[in-house]
Amino acid sequence: MASMCPFARAVSATEVCPKKIDESQSKHKKGAPEKSESASSVMPTGKCPFGYDSQTFKLGPLSCIICQALLFEASKCVPCSHKFCKHCISRFKDCPLCGADIEKIEPDSELQEMVDRFIEGHARIKRSHPSDAQAEGEQPKNVIYEDVSLERGSFLVQQAMRAFRAQNIESAKSRLSLCVEDIREQIQGVGNTSELCTQLGAVLGMLGDCSRALGDASSAVSYFEESVDFLSKLQVDDIEVMHTLSVSLNKIGDLKFYDGDLVAAKKYYAQALDVRRNAVKDQSKMPSQMLDVAVSLAKVADADRNLGNESLAIERFHEAIECLEHLTISPSEIGLEKRRLSVLQFVQGQLGENLDSVSAAASE
């Protein structure tokens, strides 16, 4: 199954320098005539004076080379004057660009204001809406400015994901918070569409991940619960909504589990399992959905085992194994097959541990 990310259709996975893309395409085109191609035939026309490209999300001077995301709390190294995110450069004693010793780090408010203006300006682009009459040349085209928060949303999520991977969590939270504001504004205008609602639930979940990474479990639970509350009210049998809802429920369960509240953990795991079972009942049984069901079965079983309910745990583990062993995955879906094998190995290991402990107890 395709990626469940609600921004997958809008965000490009390309993370390569445009120049390298140009070179690689010219080298590897099979059967293409040997002639030089202009950059415009390979890359989309640039629309931003700062070099922003909607296909690669490269930002040039407005990005930090350490986290490769938009600058957040832009700071300048002294004496070399190279610019980075405050959090990113604080981990270095010498400049990653030139190697000069860093005597001190100073905030660059002017550059940060430019970054903030860039983000704000990215919310609107010029668009034309030709009618049938306009297409025939009877009337001039009316050019208006229209909100395009879907593209802006994918842009902000892309920057947040980069920052999160680089452990610049505050930067990620900042971008995701802007994204939440954008989506809420869109929902007020057009209503609770499936796409916008899935996006809001997913971004709230990402904010929960940020809080969790910062060690703020209570805030993480609040974000996940907000995601669950919002998605639960939709009453839409949409597979992406149901997937996002189940993920948030599982994450609350994980936090409760690690906090030692096993009863609450099992409750949330069981709710996620119910959502995923409804998904495979109402929708076609796609491999990724069945794999989700197996994961939820394993989570519920693990909670049962820690609560001392061995018989229930073994029953759930067996059900998960049966689900995984009967799962047919296309050879082209290598990532999904690796995940299936990983989950199967975990479940078999958990089941083996239970059987071993029972046998040991019987022998004693």
C-alpha positions in Angstrom: 0.0 0.0 0.0 1.2 3.5 -0.7 2.5 5.7 2.1 -0.2 6.7 4.6 1.3 10.1 5.2 -1.4 12.7 4.4 1.2 14.9 2.8 2.7 12.2 0.6 1.1 13.5 -2.5 2.3 17.0 -2.0 5.9 16.4 -0.7 8.6 15.3 -3.0 10.9 12.6 -1.8 13.8 14.0 -3.8 16.6 15.1 -1.5 19.3 15.7 -4.1 20.9 18.8 -5.4 19.1 20.0 -8.6 22.5 20.2 -10.4 23.1 16.5 -9.6 19.7 15.7 -10.9 20.4 17.5 -14.1 23.7 15.7 -14.6 22.3 12.3 -13.7 19.4 12.6 -16.0 21.6 13.6 -18.9 23.9 10.7 -18.3 21.3 7.9 -17.8 18.7 8.7 -20.4 18.5 5.5 -22.5 18.1 6.0 -26.2 18.0 9.7 -25.9 19.7 11.8 -28.5 23.1 13.1 -27.4 22.4 16.8 -27.1 22.7 19.3 -24.3 19.4 20.1 -22.6 18.6 23.4 -21.0 18.0 23.4 -17.2 14.4 24.4 -17.8 13.7 21.1 -19.6 14.8 19.1 -16.6 14.0 21.3 -13.5 10.9 23.4 -12.9 11.2 27.1 -13.5 12.4 29.0 -10.4 9.8 31.2 -8.8 11.6 32.4 -5.7 14.5 34.9 -5.6 16.0 32.9 -2.7 16.2 29.8 -4.8 13.2 27.9 -3.4 12.3 24.9 -5.5 9.0 23.2 -4.8 10.4 19.8 -6.0 13.5 19.7 -3.8 12.7 22.1 -0.9 16.2 23.6 -1.2 16.4 27.0 0.4 20.0 28.1 -0.1 21.0 31.0 2.2 17.9 30.6 4.4 18.7 27.1 5.4 21.0 25.6 8.0 23.6 23.2 6.5 23.6 21.2 9.7 19.9 20.2 9.9 19.2 21.1 6.3 16.0 22.9 7.3 14.9 26.5 7.5 17.0 28.5 10.0 15.4 28.6 13.5 16.8 31.1 16.0 19.4 32.1 13.3 22.8 32.6 14.9 26.2 33.8 13.7 29.6 32.4 14.6 32.2 34.9 15.7 34.6 35.6 14.1 33.9 33.8 10.8 30.2 35.0 10.6 28.8 31.8 9.2 25.1 31.3 10.0 23.3 28.3 11.5 20.4 27.4 13.8 21.3 28.2 17.4 20.6 24.7 18.6 22.6 23.1 15.7 25.7 25.2 16.1 25.8 25.0 19.9 27.0 21.5 19.6 30.2 22.6 17.8 33.5 24.2 19.0 34.6 25.1 15.5 32.7 26.2 12.4 31.4 23.2 10.3 31.9 25.3 7.2 35.4 26.8 7.6 36.8 25.1 10.6 37.5 28.4 12.5 37.4 28.3 16.3 34.1 29.6 17.5 34.8 32.4 20.1 31.1 33.1 20.6 27.7 32.7 19.0 25.5 35.8 18.4 21.8 35.9 17.4 21.1 37.2 13.8 17.7 38.7 14.2 17.7 40.3 10.8 18.3 37.0 9.0 15.7 35.3 11.2 13.1 38.0 10.3 13.9 37.3 6.6 13.2 33.6 7.2 10.0 34.3 9.0 8.9 36.6 6.1 9.7 33.9 3.6 7.5 31.4 5.5 4.7 33.9 5.7 4.9 34.9 2.1 4.9 31.2 1.0 1.2 31.1 2.0 0.1 32.8 -1.2 0.9 32.5 -4.9 -0.5 34.1 -8.0 -3.0 31.9 -9.8 -5.4 32.5 -12.8 -8.8 30.9 -13.1 -9.9 30.8 -16.8 -13.6 30.1 -17.5 -14.7 28.5 -20.8 -15.3 31.9 -22.2 -11.8 33.0 -21.2 -10.3 29.9 -22.7 -11.8 31.0 -26.0 -10.2 34.4 -25.7 -13.5 36.3 -25.2 -12.5 37.8 -21.8 -9.2 38.6 -20.2 -8.0 36.3 -17.5 -8.6 37.4 -13.9 -5.4 36.9 -11.8 -6.1 36.5 -8.1 -4.2 35.5 -5.0 -5.4 32.3 -3.4 -4.4 30.5 -0.3 -2.5 27.3 -1.0 -2.0 25.9 2.5 -1.8 22.4 1.2 1.5 23.1 -0.5 2.6 25.3 2.4 1.6 22.5 4.8 3.8 19.9 3.0 6.6 22.5 2.9 6.4 23.1 6.7 6.1 19.4 7.5 9.2 18.7 5.3 11.2 21.3 7.2 9.9 20.0 10.5 10.9 16.4 9.6 14.4 17.5 8.6 14.8 19.4 11.9 13.4 16.5 13.9 15.9 14.1 12.4 18.7 16.5 13.3 17.4 16.6 16.9 16.5 20.3 16.5 13.1 19.6 18.2 12.1 23.2 19.0 12.5 24.1 15.3 10.3 21.1 14.3 7.7 22.2 16.9 7.7 25.7 15.5 7.1 24.6 11.9 4.4 22.1 12.9 2.6 24.7 15.0 2.4 27.0 12.0 1.1 24.1 10.0 -1.7 23.4 12.5 -2.8 27.0 12.4 -2.9 26.9 8.6 -5.0 23.7 8.5 -7.4 25.0 11.2 -7.9 28.1 9.1 -8.6 26.0 6.0 -11.1 23.9 7.9 -13.0 27.0 9.0 -13.2 28.0 5.3 -14.0 24.7 3.5 -15.2 22.4 6.3 -14.0 19.1 7.7 -12.8 17.6 4.4 -11.2 14.1 4.8 -7.8 15.4 3.5 -7.6 18.4 5.8 -8.8 16.5 8.9 -6.3 13.7 8.3 -3.5 16.3 8.0 -4.5 18.0 11.2 -4.6 14.7 13.1 -1.3 13.7 11.7 0.4 17.0 12.5 -1.0 17.0 16.0 0.6 13.5 16.3 3.9 14.9 15.1 3.7 17.6 17.8 3.2 14.8 20.3 6.3 13.1 19.0 8.3 16.4 19.5 7.1 16.7 23.1 7.9 13.1 23.7 11.4 13.6 22.3 11.8 16.6 24.7 10.8 14.4 27.6 7.5 16.2 28.1 5.2 13.1 28.3 2.2 15.1 29.6 2.3 17.5 26.6 2.8 14.5 24.3 -0.3 12.8 25.6 -2.3 16.0 25.3 -1.3 16.4 21.6 -2.1 12.7 20.9 -5.4 13.0 22.7 -6.3 16.1 20.8 -5.6 14.2 17.6 -7.8 11.3 18.7 -10.6 13.5 19.9 -10.6 15.4 16.6 -10.5 12.3 14.3 -13.0 10.4 16.4 -15.7 13.0 15.8 -15.4 12.8 12.0 -17.4 9.5 11.6 -15.8 9.1 8.2 -14.9 5.6 6.9 -11.7 6.9 5.3 -8.7 4.6 5.5 -6.2 7.4 6.0 -8.3 8.9 8.8 -8.6 5.5 10.5 -4.9 4.9 10.2 -3.9 8.2 11.7 -6.5 7.7 14.5 -5.1 4.3 15.3 -1.5 5.5 15.3 -2.3 8.3 17.8 -4.2 5.8 20.0 -1.1 3.5 20.0 1.2 6.3 20.9 -0.9 7.2 23.9 -0.8 3.5 24.8 3.0 3.5 24.5 3.3 6.4 26.9 1.0 4.9 29.4 2.9 1.6 29.1 6.3 3.2 29.8 4.8 5.1 32.7 3.7 1.9 34.2 -0.1 2.4 33.8 -0.7 -1.0 32.1 -4.5 -0.9 32.4 -4.7 2.4 30.5 -2.1 1.2 28.0 -4.2 -1.9 27.2 -7.3 0.3 26.8 -5.7 2.5 24.2 -4.1 -0.5 22.4 -7.5 -2.2 22.3 -9.2 0.9 20.9 -6.5 1.1 18.1 -7.1 -2.6 17.4 -10.8 -2.0 17.0 -10.2 0.8 14.6 -7.9 -1.3 12.5 -10.2 -4.3 12.5 -13.0 -2.0 11.3 -10.7 -0.8 8.5 -10.0 -4.3 7.2 -13.7 -5.2 7.5 -15.1 -2.1 5.7 -12.2 -1.8 3.2 -10.4 -4.2 1.0 -7.9 -6.3 3.0 -4.7 -4.6 1.8 -1.4 -5.9 3.2 -0.5 -2.8 5.1 -3.8 -2.8 6.9 -3.5 -6.5 7.9 0.0 -5.7 9.1 -1.4 -2.9 11.2 -3.9 -5.3 12.8 -1.0 -7.7 13.6 0.9 -4.9 15.3 -2.1 -4.0 17.4 -2.7 -7.6 18.4 0.9 -7.8 19.6 0.6 -4.6 21.6 -2.6 -5.8 23.3 -1.0 -9.2 24.0 2.2 -7.6 25.4 0.0 -5.5 27.8 -2.0 -8.6 28.8 1.3 -10.5 29.5 2.6 -7.7 31.8 -0.8 -7.7 33.6 -0.4 -11.4 34.2 -3.1 -12.5 31.7 -0.9 -15.2 30.2 -3.6 -17.2 28.4 -5.1 -14.1 26.8 -1.6 -12.9 25.8 -0.8 -16.3 24.1 -4.1 -16.2 22.3 -3.4 -12.8 20.9 0.2 -13.7 19.9 -1.1 -16.7 18.0 -3.7 -14.6 16.2 -1.0 -12.1 15.2 1.3 -14.9 13.9 -1.6 -16.4 11.9 -2.3 -13.0 10.4 1.3 -12.4 9.4 1.9 -15.9 8.0 -1.1 -15.7 5.8 -0.2 -12.2 4.5 0.6 -12.0 0.8 2.9 -9.2 -0.1 4.0 -8.3 -3.6 7.7 -8.8 -4.3 8.0 -5.1 -5.3 6.9 -4.1 -1.7 10.3 -4.8 -0.1 9.9 -2.4 2.7 6.5 -3.9 3.7 7.9 -7.4 3.6 10.8 -6.4 5.9 8.4 -4.9 8.3 6.2 -8.1 8.2 9.3 -10.2 9.0 10.4 -7.9 11.8 6.9 -8.0 13.5 6.7 -11.7 13.0 10.1 -12.2 14.6 9.1 -10.1 17.6 5.8 -11.9 18.1 7.4 -15.3 17.8 10.0 -14.3 20.3 7.3 -13.0 22.7 5.3 -16.2 22.3 8.4 -18.3 22.8 9.2 -16.5 26.0 5.7 -17.1 27.4 5.9 -20.8 26.5 9.4 -21.2 28.1 8.2 -19.5 31.3 5.2 -21.7 31.5 7.3 -24.9 30.9 9.8 -23.8 33.6 7.1 -23.2 36.1 5.6 -26.6 35.4 8.9 -28.3 35.8 9.4 -26.7 39.2 
